[in-house]
Amino acid sequence: MPYVHIPAMVHEVLQYLDCKPGKVIVDCTLGAAGHAKAILEQIIPNGFLIGIDQDKEAIESARDTLRRYSSNIELFHGNFVRISEALSAKRIDAVDGILLDLGVSLHQLKNSGRGFSFNKDEPLDMRMNTDSATTAADIVNNMSQEDLVNIFRVYGQERWARRIARAIVSVRSHKKIRTSAELAELVLKAVPKKHRYGQRIHPATRVFMSLRIAVNKELERLEQVLKVAVNLLKPKGRLCVLSYHSLEDRIVKQQIRLLEKGRSRDPYLQECICDGRASVVNLTRKPIRPSKKEIKQNPMARSARLRAIEKH
Ligand SMILES: C[S@@+](CC[C@H](N)C(=O)[O-])C[C@H]1O[C@@H](n2cnc3c(N)ncnc32)[C@H](O)[C@@H]1O
């Protein structure tokens, strides 16, 4: 199955990363390598791209897609929080640009067979990295009702979180919930009748999104990588983040604000990670949105928001 994804806001990403020949760029979310290929076209012949993805299928497919640039790339399978490790493997201390294009790829949603979509009947897995331990089925079948409510409320902003969690606990008391179709059907039945059909989005949309966020610890990992990434930029280096929902965008916005004030602290260690000095310039006071034309051509890009910073 070809690995497909239409990259969002390519023109804007190239502009905000300030891609030029000879630059060294890290694409932390390689996916189908659409952004990576566009970046490589700008930075060759002597530029270099390090591509990271936690999905093995993405890495394998990108290796093929980017084969004509093989002397200008290094691909790394793993979580983007391990970005420093990926750079040290190539003996690189600092880079000119870092890209994060968050969320799932079209391939993961449609062709991965891992239950990311409520429109498919697939094992309820949702792991981007199939080496990691916990699947969506583990969460749905084992987590307490209260924890499920929290996941649906916090990560999905799901109005019917309690009803859905109660329905899950009731069904799983006599049989395991194993597939995406079983979960979608259960959610549909759990929401009040008048909210089941004719809604702008399918009633299971938010539950599926929240489970995906929980399985892949998406928000924790985002916060972690933002703290590390800025330290890996050269002076005038750029970080560019494409987020797709308000929870992600809020984390990016808050982190940029802290870095601008020179107050970004590790919440656990309580250490300043930028020597107490303002370390960045915010290049996007308001997030940049895709054009109407792009949204028409690629509806998956409709919720994209781009924010970018430049290191002092
Ligand atoms: C929206 S897609 C990126 C698409 C890509 N920019 C392109 O042009 O095709 C997001 C990708 O990031 C990967 N990903 C998400 N979170 C990650 C993380 N914490 N570490 C590494 N990869 C991650 C996913 O596996 C997925 O392949």
The ligand as an ORCA input file, in Angstrom:
! r2SCAN-3c Opt
* xyz 0 1
  C       0.985     14.843      9.891
  S       2.092     13.509      9.677
  C       3.478     14.294      8.928
  C       3.375     14.376      7.463
  C       4.644     14.869      6.795
  N       4.989     16.222      7.182
  C       4.550     14.777      5.288
  O       4.884     15.743      4.597
  O       4.140     13.722      4.794
  C       2.682     13.236     11.280
  C       3.772     12.170     11.379
  O       4.455     12.397     12.590
  C       4.696     11.202     13.242
  N       4.757     11.508     14.662
  C       3.774     11.998     15.442
  N       4.202     12.163     16.707
  C       5.510     11.778     16.719
  C       6.501     11.708     17.734
  N       6.244     12.049     19.002
  N       7.735     11.284     17.394
  C       8.015     10.923     16.109
  N       7.101     10.938     15.118
  C       5.863     11.372     15.416
  C       3.549     10.301     12.841
  O       3.916      8.962     12.943
  C       3.261     10.744     11.420
  O       3.962      9.958     10.499
*
